[in-house]
Amino acid sequence: MRAAARLPSVVLLLLAFPAATSAAPEFLGRNPGAQITLRAGEVAPSLITGLDVPLPDGDRAGAVRAMLIRDAEFFGFDPALSSLVALRPQAAGPFAVYRFAQRHLGLPVLGADIAVTVDGQGHVRIVGDALVRLGELPATFLVSAEQATTAAIRAVQPKRWSGEPKLVRQAIAGVAGEWRPVWEVQLSTAEPLGSFHVWVDAFSGEVLQSTNHFFRLNQGYAYPNCPEAGNYTTVDLANLPSTTGLVGSYVDMYSNCTPGQDCSAADRKAKPDLGGDYLIAPNEGSLSDGFAEVHTFFHINQMHDWFAATGFTGLDFAMPVAVNYAPVPDYYGMSCNAGYGDSAIMVGLCNLSDYGLGTGFVNFAYDSLSVMHEYTHGAVDHGARVDNYTTDTWGLVGQQMGLHEGFADFFPAVVLDDPKIGRHVGPKTGTGEYFRTLTDFRSCPNDIVGEPHDDGQIWGSANWEAYVAAAKDAQVPLAVFEGLLALSTRPTFQDAANAVLAAASTAHPTVYDALLAAYTAHGLLGCGREVELASGQKMTGSLYNPQSFGLSGSTSPFEMQYRVTVPLNATSLELTVKATNDQGQATSSVKYYVNYGSHVVFRNTGMTATSVKSGSFTIANPAPGAYYILPVGTNYGWNTQLYDFELTATVVGGESYDGGFPWYPDAGVPGLDAARPPGRDAAAPGPDAAAPGLDAAAPGPDAAASGPDAGTVVLGPDAEVVRLPDGSTVATGDAAQPADLDASSTSAPDAAGGGAGSKGCGCGVGGSSDPVASGLMLMAGLAFATSLRRRRDAR
């Protein structure tokens, strides 16, 4: 049996396609081994593996483009209106990746691209798809470039910057699931610190989204060659053509300045001796610490050379890097931080007394994995163009952020053979022996909390487990990197796992089993936006101030929706909730939207209801079927960055199987279908009116979600009974009534799909920058004290 045939059956095949995907049978007829993953609510695939499509000799990029145009309907774009612009091909091992960005009516579509992975024999093996079908969008720009720039500057309010935007262009962007023409304005500023990508509506001039594309390592430190691991030694400084300073082929070093803004030759503190050597002793508390420059230069080059050895050329340029960063005043906590953004890196020198952490200094540059982690963000940025935060009808789109952090942890840990992150900074900032370790088991969905570094441990720990299980075979990280390059801008955990498995199956079969076992154990092969919540199971998560993520609107949804399946004859569904702010104080600013029969439809506006307080809420005599719950944060103050929440759903009474877990066909939980009770109709679509034993008069999910405002309710304490449209009752808090949602925020199933029976990974994302300027804001605007509190939390 070919290795490719061993891929797990975790993706959606032809029978799972919506009827609208009329091109699927034709594509699968030509490619019978194809395994296809769909996003929730979309008809185009997000990832196709199991392919073996030979390309003709000659122009590979042209042959790939011809294949995409031939199957344009299947891949989700209209070639009559949209064109594909070839980007620079990338290579890793035996694979070459041909990537195309989408242009629609001549305008770039932000966040829309497709990546085609071709093996050494010229056969297509993987396709990562984020193309979109847009139709005849209005392309008239009533707002001028000058007006858009003024609006962007007003939104960012820069106090210190060059005075000129880096980019102003017309484009098409997706905001909350709606695609529209925008001006994209990019501003790089020193105060506030960041690389801002601002979307301005082409018709109204309204700022739709202002995202800080700046990586921040609030929680991501990995340091195998830190002071705690032994004394410093003499090392070779490679890739250094300059004889006067650390101006290398791939790294351009500075101290205490903002790369791309105010750095100059005077900010280079490391100077060579008469022999051209940089034998500079550590001086950790100094703003002019030349050792910090040398140490950082060496380790970033070490990381660059690992990527280059795979054949990757995306980082073959001199990246500016500033260490000893300690501005006064430090508005954004960057002196106790490290960050990557728009192809530049900053590494802080932290005065511990400024943050109430004691006395003395800690230099983040002394931790090798810290700076290597940041540089790896650059590899992800230039290799896969992974996108930023956004929202869709399911809530926050954030799994790609966890992937970004997980990749950035894993590859440096492999290079320096150390899974412990933060062994120098951790003890000095009060987080323990280290900050986190890849040996801690994390799985999806139980460990998804909505914070990228925490969520990244799911991906990082799974890959480290596979690496160790394969006796640290170098083919494991190579397969992981090849899978990374195969992804589109909008990947999910499930997409990434399937892409790596496809790469391993094709080129690294000896490590395939180790990767498959680890991904299975960590829940990555069925990790979607819809989580089945067992009765009595407690889930935790975090909701962040939308301004921290550059999101529009005043609400902040969670990135997953919890589904509770109520069996026949249940007497009640009890929800116990708790929420605290970033000071650990109880808050009522978290709402729990509940919908019967289909997922809650999130909108930036229009989801109005009385705020919910902590407490227990009961739905009496609930109708059998699926209840969806989406936590949403509201009422963020200027100093409020996050809310932590806990949620437990308990079903009382009713039929149950498998030790009390309610049976529900196709619940997305392995083993449930096999455990269905004897006599159940295998074809039953779910607990609706057609299910055996259910009273034909009892409304099912479709009946209860028949139109606007049909079943979305917000629950509160201090019980007041309200009858739902399905005939059940709910106890609401204070004077709360069922949510008065408008038609855009109804309980009706989303027109694109994703109803009660949907499962798998569905993480649609919109909005991206070009491959050079692209980057991701990681917790921009969060105070260091807040991040420190979260670091100390035991999860």
C-alpha positions in Angstrom: 0.0 0.0 0.0 1.3 3.5 -0.9 2.1 5.7 2.1 -0.3 8.3 0.9 -3.2 5.9 1.4 -2.5 5.8 5.1 -3.8 9.3 5.8 -6.5 9.3 8.4 -10.1 9.7 7.5 -10.5 13.0 9.2 -11.5 15.1 6.3 -14.7 15.7 4.4 -15.2 13.6 1.3 -17.6 13.9 -1.6 -20.8 13.0 0.4 -20.0 15.7 2.9 -19.9 18.5 0.3 -22.8 21.0 0.2 -24.9 20.6 -2.9 -23.7 23.9 -4.2 -20.2 22.4 -4.8 -21.2 21.0 -8.2 -17.5 20.9 -9.3 -16.6 18.4 -6.5 -17.6 15.2 -8.3 -15.7 16.2 -11.5 -12.5 17.0 -9.5 -12.8 13.8 -7.4 -13.4 11.8 -10.5 -10.0 12.9 -11.8 -8.4 12.6 -8.3 -10.0 9.6 -6.6 -7.5 9.6 -3.7 -8.0 13.3 -2.8 -8.9 14.0 0.8 -10.6 17.4 1.2 -11.1 19.6 4.2 -13.9 22.3 4.3 -14.2 25.3 6.5 -17.5 25.6 8.5 -19.9 27.7 6.5 -18.0 27.6 3.2 -18.2 25.5 0.1 -14.7 25.8 -1.2 -12.0 23.5 0.3 -9.3 24.8 2.7 -6.9 21.9 2.2 -6.6 19.1 -0.3 -4.2 16.3 0.3 -3.8 12.8 -1.1 -3.1 14.2 -4.6 -0.8 12.7 -7.2 -1.2 15.0 -10.3 1.7 14.9 -12.7 2.6 18.2 -14.3 4.0 18.6 -17.8 7.7 19.3 -18.2 8.7 22.9 -18.6 7.0 25.9 -16.9 5.8 24.4 -13.6 4.2 27.7 -12.4 2.3 28.0 -15.7 1.2 24.4 -15.5 0.0 24.9 -11.9 -1.9 28.0 -12.9 -3.6 26.2 -15.8 -4.7 23.4 -13.3 -6.2 26.0 -11.0 -8.1 27.8 -13.7 -9.4 24.5 -15.1 -10.9 23.7 -11.7 -11.7 27.3 -10.7 -15.2 26.5 -9.6 -14.0 23.8 -7.3 -11.2 26.0 -5.8 -13.7 28.7 -5.2 -13.0 31.6 -7.6 -14.4 32.9 -10.9 -11.6 33.3 -13.5 -13.8 35.7 -15.5 -13.6 38.2 -12.6 -10.5 37.1 -10.6 -6.9 36.5 -11.7 -4.1 34.7 -10.0 -0.8 36.6 -9.5 2.2 34.3 -9.0 4.4 35.0 -5.9 7.9 33.9 -5.4 8.1 30.1 -5.2 9.5 28.6 -2.0 11.3 25.3 -1.5 11.9 22.9 1.4 13.5 19.5 1.0 12.1 17.8 -2.2 9.1 20.1 -2.4 8.5 23.3 -4.3 5.5 25.5 -3.3 3.8 27.7 -6.0 1.7 30.4 -4.4 -0.7 32.7 -6.2 -2.5 35.8 -4.7 -6.0 36.6 -5.8 -6.9 39.8 -7.6 -10.6 40.6 -8.3 -11.5 43.2 -10.9 -7.9 44.2 -10.8 -7.8 44.7 -7.0 -5.8 42.6 -4.5 -8.0 40.5 -2.3 -6.5 40.6 1.2 -6.1 37.2 2.7 -7.0 35.3 -0.4 -4.4 33.0 -1.9 -3.7 29.4 -2.9 -0.5 27.4 -2.3 0.3 24.3 -4.5 3.0 21.9 -3.3 4.8 20.0 -5.9 7.2 17.1 -5.2 10.6 16.4 -6.8 9.1 14.4 -9.6 6.8 17.2 -10.6 3.6 15.8 -9.1 1.1 18.0 -7.2 0.6 16.7 -3.7 -1.0 19.3 -1.5 -3.2 22.4 -2.2 -3.9 25.0 0.5 -6.9 27.1 -0.6 -8.0 30.5 0.7 -9.5 31.9 -2.6 -13.0 33.5 -2.5 -15.8 33.8 -5.0 -16.9 37.5 -4.9 -19.1 38.2 -7.9 -19.6 41.7 -9.3 -18.5 43.8 -6.3 -18.9 47.6 -6.6 -15.5 48.9 -7.2 -16.1 52.7 -7.1 -13.9 54.5 -4.6 -15.7 57.6 -3.3 -12.9 58.1 -0.8 -9.6 59.5 -2.1 -6.2 58.1 -1.1 -5.5 61.3 0.9 -8.8 61.0 2.8 -8.1 57.3 3.5 -4.6 58.2 4.8 -6.0 60.9 7.0 -8.5 58.5 8.5 -5.8 55.9 9.1 -3.6 58.5 10.8 -6.5 59.6 13.0 -7.1 55.9 14.0 -3.5 55.2 14.9 -2.6 58.7 16.3 1.1 58.4 15.8 3.3 60.7 17.9 6.6 59.6 16.5 7.0 58.3 13.0 8.5 59.0 9.6 5.4 61.0 8.5 4.8 59.0 5.4 2.8 55.8 5.0 4.6 52.7 3.8 1.8 51.7 1.5 -1.6 53.1 0.4 -3.5 50.9 -2.1 -7.0 50.0 -3.2 -8.0 46.4 -2.3 -10.8 44.1 -1.3 -11.0 42.9 2.3 -13.3 40.6 4.3 -14.8 42.1 7.5 -17.0 39.8 9.7 -17.7 37.6 6.7 -18.5 40.5 4.3 -16.2 41.3 1.4 -16.0 45.0 0.4 -13.6 47.5 -1.4 -11.2 49.2 1.0 -8.1 51.4 1.1 -5.3 49.5 2.8 -2.9 52.0 4.5 0.3 50.8 6.3 1.9 53.0 8.9 5.1 52.1 10.7 5.5 54.1 13.9 7.9 54.4 16.9 5.2 55.8 19.2 2.8 54.0 19.4 5.2 51.1 18.6 4.0 49.1 15.7 3.4 48.3 12.1 -0.3 49.2 11.5 -2.4 48.0 8.6 -5.6 50.1 8.5 -8.6 49.2 6.3 -10.7 52.2 5.3 -14.1 51.7 3.7 -14.0 52.9 0.1 -17.5 54.5 0.3 -17.9 56.0 3.7 -14.3 56.6 4.8 -15.0 54.6 8.0 -12.0 52.7 9.5 -13.1 49.1 9.4 -10.0 47.6 11.0 -6.7 48.8 12.4 -4.3 45.9 13.1 -0.9 46.2 14.6 1.2 43.7 12.6 3.8 43.4 15.3 4.8 40.2 17.0 5.0 40.4 20.7 6.6 37.7 22.8 4.8 38.3 26.1 4.8 34.6 26.8 7.2 33.0 24.2 10.7 32.6 25.5 12.9 29.5 24.7 16.5 29.6 25.6 18.7 26.5 25.3 21.9 28.5 25.3 21.0 30.9 28.1 23.3 31.7 31.1 21.5 29.0 33.1 22.8 26.4 30.7 26.5 27.2 31.1 29.2 29.8 30.5 29.6 31.7 27.3 32.2 30.4 24.9 33.9 31.4 21.7 31.7 30.9 18.7 32.1 31.5 15.0 30.1 34.5 13.6 28.9 33.4 10.2 27.4 35.4 7.3 29.3 38.6 8.4 30.8 40.4 5.4 31.3 43.7 7.2 34.6 44.5 8.9 33.3 47.4 11.0 30.1 46.1 12.7 27.5 43.4 12.9 26.1 44.1 9.5 25.5 40.6 8.2 24.0 39.0 5.2 20.9 38.1 7.1 21.1 40.2 10.4 21.7 43.9 10.9 22.3 44.6 14.6 21.5 47.7 16.6 21.0 48.7 20.3 18.1 50.7 21.9 16.4 52.1 18.8 13.3 51.3 16.6 14.3 49.3 13.5 13.0 50.9 10.3 12.4 54.2 12.2 15.3 55.8 14.0 18.2 53.3 14.0 21.6 54.5 12.6 25.2 53.4 12.6 25.7 55.2 15.9 23.3 52.7 17.5 25.7 49.8 16.8 27.5 49.2 20.1 29.4 46.0 19.3 32.8 46.9 17.8 35.5 44.5 16.5 38.9 44.4 18.0 42.1 44.8 15.9 41.8 41.1 14.9 38.2 41.6 13.7 36.9 39.6 16.7 33.9 40.5 19.0 35.2 39.1 22.3 32.9 41.3 24.5 32.0 40.2 28.0 28.4 40.3 29.2 27.2 43.5 30.8 23.5 42.7 31.2 22.2 45.9 32.7 23.8 48.3 30.2 22.1 50.0 27.3 25.4 49.7 25.4 25.8 46.0 26.0 27.8 44.8 23.0 27.6 41.2 24.2 23.8 41.3 23.7 24.3 42.2 20.0 26.9 39.5 19.4 24.8 36.8 21.2 21.7 37.7 19.3 23.5 37.9 16.0 25.0 34.4 16.4 21.7 32.7 17.3 19.6 34.3 14.6 22.2 33.3 12.1 22.0 29.8 13.5 18.2 29.8 13.0 18.6 31.2 9.5 21.0 28.5 8.5 18.6 25.8 9.6 15.9 27.2 7.4 18.3 27.7 4.5 19.4 24.0 4.8 15.9 23.0 3.9 16.1 25.0 0.7 14.0 27.9 2.0 15.1 31.3 0.7 12.4 33.5 2.2 14.7 35.0 4.8 17.7 35.7 2.6 17.9 39.4 3.4 19.4 41.5 6.2 16.8 41.7 8.9 17.2 44.7 11.2 17.4 43.7 14.9 17.6 46.0 17.9 18.5 44.7 21.3 18.9 46.5 24.7 15.6 48.2 23.9 14.7 50.3 26.9 12.9 53.6 25.9 11.9 56.1 28.6 9.0 56.3 29.1 8.2 52.8 27.9 4.5 53.2 26.9 4.0 49.6 25.6 6.1 47.4 27.9 8.5 46.5 25.1 11.6 46.8 27.4 10.2 43.6 29.1 9.4 42.0 25.9 10.6 40.9 22.4 8.9 41.3 19.2 8.8 40.7 15.4 6.9 42.9 12.9 7.2 43.7 9.2 10.6 42.0 8.9 12.3 43.6 12.0 13.0 42.4 15.5 13.2 44.2 18.8 14.5 42.7 22.1 14.1 44.4 25.4 16.3 45.2 28.4 14.0 45.1 31.4 14.4 47.1 34.5 12.6 44.8 37.0 11.8 47.5 39.5 9.7 49.3 36.8 7.3 46.3 36.9 7.4 45.6 40.6 9.5 42.4 40.1 12.4 43.3 42.3 15.7 45.0 41.5 18.2 44.7 38.7 17.8 44.0 35.0 17.1 41.0 32.8 18.1 41.2 29.1 15.8 39.2 26.8 18.6 39.0 24.3 20.5 36.6 26.6 17.9 34.0 26.0 18.7 32.4 22.7 15.3 30.9 22.0 13.7 34.2 22.6 15.3 35.8 19.6 15.2 32.6 17.6 11.4 32.4 18.3 11.0 35.9 16.9 13.1 35.1 13.8 10.9 32.0 13.2 7.9 34.3 13.2 9.6 35.8 10.2 9.9 32.4 8.5 6.2 31.8 9.0 5.5 35.3 7.7 7.6 35.0 4.6 6.8 31.3 4.0 3.1 30.9 4.5 1.8 34.5 4.9 -0.4 33.3 7.8 -3.0 35.9 8.5 -4.0 38.0 11.5 -7.0 38.0 13.8 -10.4 38.7 12.4 -14.0 37.6 13.0 -16.6 35.7 11.1 -20.2 34.4 11.8 -18.8 31.8 14.3 -16.8 34.4 16.3 -13.1 35.0 16.6 -10.9 33.6 13.9 -7.7 32.7 15.9 -6.4 29.2 15.3 -3.9 30.5 12.8 -2.4 32.6 15.6 -1.9 29.6 17.8 -0.2 27.9 14.8 2.1 30.9 14.4 3.3 30.6 18.0 3.5 26.8 17.9 5.8 26.9 14.9 7.9 29.7 16.5 8.4 27.5 19.6 9.0 24.2 17.9 11.7 24.9 15.3 14.1 26.8 17.7 13.6 24.0 20.3 14.7 21.5 17.7 17.8 23.5 16.6 19.0 23.9 20.2 17.5 20.7 21.5 15.7 22.3 24.4 11.9 22.2 24.9 12.0 24.6 27.9 11.2 28.1 27.1 12.3 31.1 29.2 14.9 29.5 31.5 16.6 32.9 32.0 13.7 35.3 32.0 11.3 33.0 33.8 13.0 33.0 37.2 13.7 36.7 37.2 10.1 37.7 36.2 8.5 35.3 38.7 7.2 32.7 36.4 9.2 29.8 37.8 12.1 27.7 36.5 11.0 28.4 32.9 8.0 30.0 31.2 6.6 27.0 29.4 7.8 23.7 28.0 6.9 21.7 25.0 6.9 18.5 27.1 3.6 19.7 28.8 0.7 17.9 27.1 -1.8 20.2 25.4 -4.7 19.1 23.3 -7.6 20.5 21.3 -10.2 21.5 22.2 -9.7 21.2 26.0 -6.6 23.5 26.0 -7.8 26.2 23.6 -8.2 29.3 25.7 -8.1 32.1 23.1 -4.5 33.3 23.9 -2.0 32.6 21.0 1.0 31.5 23.1 -1.2 29.2 25.2 -3.0 27.8 22.2 0.4 27.4 20.4 1.5 24.9 23.0 -1.1 22.5 21.5 0.7 22.5 18.2 4.2 22.8 19.7 3.8 20.0 22.2 2.3 17.7 19.5 5.3 18.2 17.2 7.8 17.8 20.0 6.1 14.6 21.1 6.4 13.2 17.5 10.0 14.4 17.3 11.0 12.6 20.5 9.0 9.4 19.6 10.9 9.3 16.3 14.2 9.4 18.2 14.7 13.1 17.2 14.8 12.2 13.5 15.5 15.4 11.5 12.8 14.3 9.1 10.1 15.3 11.6 10.8 19.1 11.7 11.5 19.0 7.9 8.0 17.5 7.3 6.5 20.1 9.7 8.2 22.9 7.8 7.1 21.5 4.5 3.5 21.3 5.8 3.8 25.0 6.9 4.8 26.1 3.4 1.8 24.3 2.0 -0.7 26.3 4.0 -2.8 29.2 2.8 -3.3 32.4 4.7 -6.2 31.0 6.7 -5.2 27.6 8.2 -6.6 25.8 11.1 -5.0 23.2 13.4 -6.6 20.5 11.4 -5.3 22.0 8.1 -1.8 22.1 9.5 -1.9 18.5 10.8 -3.2 17.2 7.5 -0.6 19.2 5.5 2.3 17.8 7.6 0.9 14.3 7.3 0.6 14.7 3.5 4.2 15.9 3.3 5.4 13.0 5.6 3.4 10.4 3.6 5.0 11.5 0.4 8.6 12.2 1.4 9.2 11.1 5.0 7.3 7.8 5.5 9.5 6.6 8.3 8.3 9.4 10.6 4.7 9.4 9.5 3.5 7.0 12.2 5.0 9.2 15.0 3.4 12.3 13.6 0.0 10.6 13.2 0.1 9.2 16.7 1.0 12.6 18.2 -1.6 14.5 16.2 -4.3 12.0 17.1 -3.4 12.1 20.8 -3.5 15.9 20.8 -6.8 16.1 19.1 -5.5 18.0 16.1 -7.3 15.8 13.4 -10.8 16.9 14.5 -10.1 20.3 16.1 -12.7 22.6 14.8 -14.7 25.7 15.8 -17.5 23.5 17.2 -16.8 21.7 20.4 -19.0 19.0 21.9 -19.3 19.7 25.6 -20.1 16.7 27.7 -22.5 17.0 30.6 -20.6 18.3 33.7 -17.4 19.2 31.7 -15.9 22.6 32.6 -14.4 24.6 29.8 -12.2 27.8 30.3 -11.2 30.5 28.0 -10.2 34.2 27.6 -11.9 37.1 25.8 -9.6 40.0 24.8 -10.3 43.6 24.3 -11.0 43.9 20.6 -8.7 46.9 20.4 -5.8 44.6 21.4 -6.4 42.5 18.3 -7.1 45.4 16.0 -10.7 44.3 15.6 -13.6 46.6 14.8 -16.6 46.8 17.1 -16.9 46.8 20.8 -17.5 43.1 21.4 -15.0 40.3 21.5 -16.2 36.7 20.8 -14.5 33.5 21.7 -13.0 31.5 18.9 -15.0 28.3 19.5 -18.7 27.6 20.1 -19.7 24.9 22.6 -22.3 22.4 21.6 -24.3 20.6 24.3 -26.4 17.7 23.0 -29.6 17.2 25.1 -31.0 13.7 24.8 -34.7 12.7 24.9 -36.7 13.3 28.0 -34.1 15.5 29.8 -35.6 17.5 32.6 -33.2 20.5 32.5 -30.1 21.9 31.0 -28.1 23.8 33.7 -25.4 26.3 32.8 -22.9 27.4 35.4 -20.8 30.4 34.4 -18.1 32.5 36.0 -16.1 35.4 34.6 -13.3 37.6 36.0 -11.4 40.6 34.6 -7.6 40.9 34.3 -7.4 42.0 37.9 -9.1 38.7 39.0 -12.3 40.4 39.9 -15.7 39.0 39.1 -17.4 40.7 36.1 -20.8 40.8 34.5 -19.3 41.9 31.2 -19.4 38.5 29.6 -22.5 37.4 27.7 -23.3 33.8 26.9 -25.3 33.6 23.7 -27.3 30.3 23.5 -28.9 29.0 20.3 -31.0 25.9 19.7 -30.5 23.9 16.5 -27.7 25.8 14.8 -24.7 27.9 15.7 -24.9 31.4 17.1 -24.5 33.9 14.3 -21.9 36.5 15.5 -22.1 40.1 14.3 -19.9 43.0 15.4 -23.1 45.0 16.0 -26.7 44.0 16.7 -26.2 41.4 19.4 -27.9 43.3 22.1 -29.0 41.9 25.4 -28.7 42.5 29.2 -25.2 41.8 30.5 -25.0 38.4 32.2 -23.7 38.0 35.7 -22.0 35.0 37.2 -24.3 32.2 38.4 -26.2 29.2 37.4 -29.0 29.2 34.8 -31.5 26.6 33.9 -33.4 25.7 30.8 -36.3 23.6 32.1 -37.6 20.7 30.0 -35.3 21.4 27.1 -36.1 20.1 23.6 -33.8 17.3 22.5 -31.0 18.3 20.2 -28.0 20.6 20.0 -27.7 23.9 22.0 -24.8 26.2 21.0 -23.1 28.6 23.4 -20.8 31.5 22.4 -19.2 33.6 25.1 -18.8 37.2 24.1 -17.0 40.0 26.0 -18.4 43.5 26.3 -17.9 46.8 28.1 -14.1 46.8 28.0 -12.6 49.8 29.8 -9.4 51.6 28.8 -7.5 49.5 31.3 -9.3 46.3 30.8 -7.5 43.9 28.4 -9.2 40.5 29.0 -11.9 38.5 30.7 -11.3 34.9 31.8 -14.4 32.7 31.8 -15.5 29.2 33.0 -18.5 27.4 31.7 -20.1 24.1 32.7 -23.2 22.6 31.2 -25.1 19.8 33.0 -27.9 17.8 31.5 -30.3 16.4 34.1 -32.2 13.3 33.1 -32.9 11.9 29.7 -31.5 8.9 27.7 -27.8 8.6 27.8 -25.2 6.1 26.6 -21.4 5.6 26.9 -21.3 6.2 30.6 -23.7 9.1 30.6 -22.6 10.9 27.4 -25.6 11.7 25.3 -25.7 9.9 21.9 -25.8 12.2 18.9 -25.2 11.1 15.3 -22.1 12.6 13.7 -21.3 14.6 16.8 -17.7 14.9 15.7 -16.4 13.0 18.7 -14.5 9.8 17.8 -16.4 6.6 18.7 -19.8 8.1 19.2 -21.3 6.7 16.1 -20.0 3.3 16.8 -21.7 3.4 20.2 -25.2 4.3 19.0 -27.8 2.1 20.7 -29.2 -0.9 18.8 -32.1 -0.1 16.5 -31.2 3.5 15.9 -31.5 4.5 12.2 -27.9 4.9 11.0 -29.1 7.5 8.5 -30.8 9.7 11.1 -29.6 13.2 10.5 -29.7 14.1 14.2 -32.2 14.6 17.0 -34.9 16.1 14.9 -38.6 15.2 14.5 -37.6 12.2 12.3 -35.6 10.5 15.0 -37.2 7.3 16.3 -39.0 7.7 19.6 -39.3 11.5 19.3 -42.8 12.9 19.5 -43.6 14.0 16.0 -45.2 17.1 17.4 -42.0 18.1 19.2 -40.1 20.8 17.3 -36.6 19.8 16.2 -33.6 22.0 15.5 -35.1 23.1 12.1 -38.4 24.1 13.6 -36.8 26.0 16.4 -34.5 27.9 14.2 -37.0 28.9 11.5 -36.2 32.5 11.2 -34.8 35.7 12.8 -34.8 35.8 16.6 -36.0 32.2 16.6 -33.9 30.8 19.4 -30.9 32.9 20.3 -31.2 33.8 24.0 -28.9 35.4 26.6 -29.1 33.9 30.0 -28.8 35.8 33.3 -29.1 35.1 37.1 -32.0 35.9 39.4 -34.4 33.5 37.6 -37.3 34.8 35.7 -39.0 32.2 33.5 -39.3 32.9 29.8 -40.7 30.4 27.3 -38.6 29.7 24.2 -40.0 29.2 20.6 -39.4 25.5 21.0 -41.8 25.3 24.0 -39.0 24.9 26.6 -38.5 27.6 29.3 -35.4 29.4 30.4 -34.6 31.3 33.6 -33.2 34.7 32.8 -31.3 37.2 34.9 -32.5 40.5 36.3 -35.1 41.8 33.8 -33.4 40.1 30.9 -35.6 38.9 28.1 -34.7 36.7 25.1 -32.1 38.5 23.1 -33.7 41.1 20.7 -31.3 40.4 17.9 -31.8 41.8 14.4 -31.9 39.7 11.3 -28.2 39.6 11.0 -27.8 38.0 14.5 -30.4 35.3 14.4 -30.5 31.7 15.3 -31.2 30.7 11.8 -28.6 28.5 10.2 -26.0 30.4 8.3 -26.8 30.5 4.6 -23.4 29.0 3.8 -23.8 26.0 6.0 -22.5 25.1 9.4 -25.6 23.9 11.1 -26.0 21.4 13.9 -24.5 18.6 12.0 -21.3 20.4 10.9 -18.0 19.3 12.3 -14.3 19.4 11.6 -12.2 22.5 11.3 -13.8 25.6 10.0 -11.7 28.7 10.4 -12.2 31.2 7.6 -10.0 34.3 7.7 -9.9 37.5 5.7 -7.3 40.2 5.3 -3.5 39.8 4.8 -0.5 41.9 3.9 2.0 41.3 1.2 4.6 38.6 1.8 7.4 41.0 2.8 5.4 43.4 5.0 3.2 40.7 6.5 3.3 40.1 10.2 1.0 39.4 13.1 0.2 41.4 16.1 0.7 39.3 19.2 -1.2 40.8 22.1 -0.4 44.4 21.1 -1.4 46.9 23.7 -1.4 44.4 26.6 0.3 45.8 29.7 3.3 43.7 30.9 1.7 43.4 34.3 -1.4 41.8 32.7 0.7 39.4 30.7 2.8 38.5 33.8 -0.4 37.7 35.7 -1.5 35.3 33.0 2.0 33.7 32.9 1.7 32.9 36.5 -1.8 31.3 36.1 -1.7 27.5 36.2 -3.7 26.1 33.3 
